[in-house]
Amino acid sequence: MVTLAKKLNGGTMSKFVDKLQNLSEAAVSPIGFHSSISESKSPAMLLIAGLSQLDAKEAEILSQGNIDAGIMLSQDFDSEAARQMVAAAGKVPLGVLLKDAGEEKIEELASFGCDFVVFHTRMSAIVLHRKEMGKLLMIEPSLNSNLVRIINGLDVDGVFLGCGEYSSVTVEHLLICQHFSELLDKPLIAILPSLVRNEVVKDLWQIGVDGIVIPAAQPKETFVGLRELIDNLPKEAKHRRTKVSAILPHYGGDVDVEEEDS
């Protein structure tokens, strides 16, 4: 569970991870304190744009559509192209999906402002010890439930759920998202295989998805419409039943006390 305690104890410098933390902090306030400010500023879920081509023009659109983050999904890119993408995105945090990369490549990505990395389970374990970027694990719907539970003990900031062989968001896909959300104490971001209707976005929010990655090459109008929809979702995080914990103030720091489902 990402909490204020982790933020106070030090963590990454990732803007995207900060936004994930704000989602959790808006879900529950310390007992005896009022959290209206964080609730008003934090959206109900995050909107992330998928970027398939290393085209700076594609990244420029992000700053015009009020996107929370962008992620480069292409595995075939060079460092200079990625650098240009980060610069074109402006203040929008940009991450990259890595199937396999050594420590030198990760350092290079951090050097030109890459905000976070999303990596597969076969990635070198050295990535877990990096602090300069956000670290998020990519998993597929076929991953064994026992392994999903173990992810809660990994030093990662969240989990991206791939769309597997799905070409659209089906009922089965929704069930898998909800199942993984209930197993994980960490933020869950779903990569969508296709654009979805407004009602389906609400379904994803309701079952516990903390963010969605929309397919690449979308016009600005798509971002604007989804942003408006998400901003109109209820701010209370009643859908995060298994992720909510009360933060009890005490001498020496914060202690997380898990709430039981009613």
C-alpha positions as CSV (number, residue, x, y, z in Angstrom):
1,M,0.0,0.0,0.0
2,V,1.4,3.4,-1.0
3,T,0.9,5.8,1.9
4,L,2.0,9.1,3.3
5,A,4.4,7.2,5.5
6,K,6.4,6.1,2.5
7,K,6.4,9.6,1.1
8,L,7.8,11.0,4.4
9,N,10.5,8.3,4.6
10,G,11.8,9.1,1.2
11,G,11.1,7.5,-2.2
12,T,11.5,8.2,-5.9
13,M,11.4,11.6,-7.5
14,S,8.8,10.4,-9.9
15,K,5.9,12.8,-10.6
16,F,3.8,9.9,-11.8
17,V,4.3,8.0,-8.5
18,D,3.4,11.2,-6.6
19,K,0.1,11.1,-8.5
20,L,-0.5,7.5,-7.5
21,Q,0.3,8.3,-3.9
22,N,-2.2,11.2,-4.0
23,L,-4.9,8.7,-5.1
24,S,-4.3,6.6,-2.0
25,E,-4.1,9.6,0.3
26,A,-7.4,11.0,-1.0
27,A,-8.9,7.6,-0.3
28,V,-8.4,7.9,3.4
29,S,-7.2,10.6,5.8
30,P,-5.4,10.3,9.1
31,I,-7.9,9.8,12.0
32,G,-8.6,13.2,13.5
33,F,-7.6,15.2,10.4
34,H,-9.5,16.6,7.5
35,S,-8.3,15.9,3.9
36,S,-10.6,18.1,1.8
37,I,-7.6,19.7,0.0
38,S,-6.1,16.4,-1.2
39,E,-9.6,15.1,-2.2
40,S,-10.3,18.1,-4.3
41,K,-7.0,18.0,-6.2
42,S,-6.7,14.3,-6.8
43,P,-8.7,12.7,-9.6
44,A,-10.7,9.5,-9.1
45,M,-8.3,7.6,-11.4
46,L,-5.3,8.5,-13.6
47,L,-5.4,8.9,-17.4
48,I,-2.2,7.6,-19.2
49,A,-1.6,7.9,-22.9
50,G,0.1,5.0,-24.7
51,L,2.8,6.1,-27.2
52,S,3.7,3.6,-29.9
53,Q,5.8,5.7,-32.2
54,L,8.8,7.7,-31.3
55,D,7.4,10.9,-32.7
56,A,7.8,14.1,-30.8
57,K,4.6,15.4,-32.2
58,E,2.7,12.6,-30.6
59,A,4.2,13.5,-27.2
60,E,3.3,17.2,-27.7
61,I,-0.4,16.3,-27.7
62,L,-0.1,15.1,-24.1
63,S,0.4,18.6,-22.8
64,Q,-2.8,19.8,-24.6
65,G,-5.1,17.1,-23.3
66,N,-4.5,17.3,-19.6
67,I,-3.0,13.8,-19.4
68,D,-1.6,12.5,-16.1
69,A,1.3,10.6,-17.9
70,G,2.4,9.0,-21.1
71,I,4.2,5.7,-21.6
72,M,6.4,4.7,-24.6
73,L,5.2,1.2,-25.5
74,S,7.5,0.6,-28.4
75,Q,10.6,-1.6,-27.8
76,D,12.4,-0.3,-30.9
77,F,13.7,3.1,-30.0
78,D,17.1,4.8,-29.6
79,S,18.1,7.1,-26.7
80,E,18.1,10.3,-28.8
81,A,14.5,9.7,-29.9
82,A,13.4,8.9,-26.4
83,R,15.1,12.1,-25.2
84,Q,13.2,14.2,-27.7
85,M,9.9,12.5,-26.6
86,V,10.5,13.5,-23.0
87,A,11.3,17.0,-23.9
88,A,8.2,17.3,-26.2
89,A,5.9,16.0,-23.4
90,G,6.8,19.1,-21.3
91,K,5.5,18.8,-17.7
92,V,3.7,15.6,-18.4
93,P,5.7,12.7,-16.8
94,L,6.8,10.2,-19.4
95,G,7.7,6.6,-18.8
96,V,8.9,3.7,-20.9
97,L,8.0,0.0,-21.1
98,L,11.1,-2.2,-20.8
99,K,11.2,-5.9,-21.7
100,D,14.9,-6.2,-20.9
101,A,17.5,-3.6,-20.1
102,G,20.7,-3.4,-18.1
103,E,21.7,-0.9,-15.4
104,E,23.5,1.3,-17.9
105,K,20.3,1.7,-20.0
106,I,18.2,2.6,-16.9
107,E,20.8,5.2,-15.9
108,E,20.6,6.7,-19.4
109,L,16.8,6.9,-19.3
110,A,17.0,8.7,-15.9
111,S,19.7,11.1,-17.2
112,F,17.4,12.8,-19.7
113,G,14.3,13.0,-17.5
114,C,12.4,9.7,-18.0
115,D,10.0,9.7,-15.0
116,F,9.2,6.0,-14.6
117,V,9.9,2.6,-16.0
118,V,7.5,-0.3,-16.4
119,F,9.2,-3.6,-16.6
120,H,8.4,-7.3,-17.1
121,T,9.0,-10.0,-14.5
122,R,12.1,-11.3,-16.5
123,M,13.8,-7.9,-16.0
124,S,17.1,-7.9,-14.1
125,A,16.4,-7.6,-10.4
126,I,18.8,-4.6,-10.2
127,V,15.9,-2.4,-11.3
128,L,14.2,-2.9,-7.9
129,H,17.1,-1.0,-6.2
130,R,16.9,2.2,-8.4
131,K,15.5,5.3,-6.7
132,E,15.7,8.0,-9.3
133,M,12.6,6.9,-11.3
134,G,9.3,5.3,-10.5
135,K,9.3,1.5,-10.7
136,L,6.2,-0.3,-11.9
137,L,5.8,-4.0,-12.7
138,M,4.1,-5.2,-15.9
139,I,2.0,-8.4,-15.5
140,E,-0.3,-10.3,-17.8
141,P,-3.9,-11.6,-17.1
142,S,-2.5,-15.2,-17.2
143,L,-0.2,-14.6,-14.2
144,N,-0.8,-17.1,-11.3
145,S,-2.8,-15.6,-8.4
146,N,-0.2,-16.8,-5.9
147,L,2.5,-14.8,-7.7
148,V,0.2,-11.7,-7.8
149,R,-0.1,-11.8,-4.0
150,I,3.7,-11.9,-3.7
151,I,4.0,-8.7,-5.7
152,N,2.8,-6.9,-2.6
153,G,6.1,-7.6,-1.0
154,L,8.2,-6.2,-3.9
155,D,9.7,-2.7,-3.8
156,V,7.6,-1.4,-6.7
157,D,5.3,1.6,-6.8
158,G,2.5,0.0,-8.7
159,V,1.4,-2.6,-11.2
160,F,0.5,-2.3,-14.9
161,L,-1.9,-5.0,-16.1
162,G,-1.5,-5.9,-19.8
163,C,-4.4,-6.7,-22.0
164,G,-3.1,-10.2,-23.1
165,E,-4.9,-11.5,-26.1
166,Y,-7.9,-9.3,-25.6
167,S,-8.8,-7.0,-28.5
168,S,-11.5,-5.2,-26.5
169,V,-12.6,-4.9,-22.9
170,T,-14.8,-7.9,-22.3
171,V,-16.7,-9.1,-19.3
172,E,-13.9,-11.6,-18.6
173,H,-11.4,-8.8,-18.8
174,L,-13.4,-6.8,-16.2
175,L,-13.5,-9.8,-14.0
176,I,-9.7,-10.3,-14.2
177,C,-9.1,-6.6,-13.4
178,Q,-11.3,-6.9,-10.3
179,H,-9.6,-10.1,-9.2
180,F,-6.2,-8.6,-9.5
181,S,-7.3,-5.4,-7.8
182,E,-8.6,-7.4,-4.8
183,L,-5.3,-9.3,-4.6
184,L,-3.0,-6.3,-4.8
185,D,-2.3,-3.7,-2.1
186,K,-0.5,-1.6,-4.8
187,P,-2.1,0.8,-7.3
188,L,-3.3,-1.1,-10.4
189,I,-3.2,0.5,-13.9
190,A,-4.9,-1.3,-16.8
191,I,-3.7,-1.1,-20.3
192,L,-6.7,-1.0,-22.6
193,P,-6.7,-3.0,-25.8
194,S,-9.1,-0.5,-27.4
195,L,-11.0,2.7,-26.7
196,V,-14.0,2.1,-24.5
197,R,-17.4,3.7,-23.9
198,N,-17.9,6.0,-20.9
199,E,-19.8,3.4,-19.0
200,V,-16.9,0.9,-19.2
201,V,-14.5,3.5,-17.8
202,K,-16.9,3.8,-14.8
203,D,-16.9,0.0,-14.5
204,L,-13.1,-0.1,-14.3
205,W,-13.1,2.6,-11.7
206,Q,-15.8,0.9,-9.7
207,I,-13.9,-2.5,-9.6
208,G,-10.7,-0.9,-8.3
209,V,-8.6,0.2,-11.3
210,D,-6.5,3.2,-10.3
211,G,-5.5,4.3,-13.9
212,I,-6.0,3.4,-17.5
213,V,-3.6,3.4,-20.5
214,I,-5.5,4.3,-23.7
215,P,-4.3,3.0,-27.1
216,A,-1.7,5.1,-29.0
217,A,-2.3,7.6,-31.8
218,Q,-5.4,9.2,-30.3
219,P,-6.5,12.7,-31.2
220,K,-6.6,15.5,-28.6
221,E,-10.4,15.3,-28.5
222,T,-10.2,11.8,-27.1
223,F,-8.0,12.8,-24.2
224,V,-10.2,15.8,-23.4
225,G,-13.3,13.7,-23.4
226,L,-11.9,11.0,-21.1
227,R,-10.4,13.7,-18.8
228,E,-13.8,15.3,-18.4
229,L,-15.4,11.9,-17.7
230,I,-12.8,11.0,-15.1
231,D,-13.0,14.4,-13.4
232,N,-16.8,13.8,-13.0
233,L,-16.4,10.5,-11.2
234,P,-17.1,10.5,-7.5
235,K,-14.0,11.6,-5.5
236,E,-14.6,9.2,-2.7
237,A,-12.6,6.0,-3.2
238,K,-15.2,3.5,-1.9
239,H,-14.2,1.1,-4.7
240,R,-10.7,0.6,-3.2
241,R,-12.0,-1.6,-0.5
242,T,-8.9,-3.8,-0.1
243,K,-6.4,-0.9,-0.7
244,V,-7.6,1.5,1.9
245,S,-5.9,1.7,5.3
246,A,-6.2,4.2,8.1
247,I,-3.1,6.1,9.0
248,L,-2.8,6.5,12.8
249,P,-0.6,9.4,14.0
250,H,1.8,8.3,16.7
251,Y,5.2,9.4,18.1
252,G,7.9,8.4,15.7
253,G,6.0,8.3,12.5
254,D,2.9,6.8,10.8
255,V,1.6,3.3,11.3
256,D,-0.7,1.7,8.7
257,V,-3.7,-0.1,10.2
258,E,-5.6,-2.2,7.6
259,E,-9.4,-1.7,7.6
260,E,-11.5,-4.8,7.3
261,D,-14.1,-5.1,4.6
262,S,-17.6,-4.6,5.9
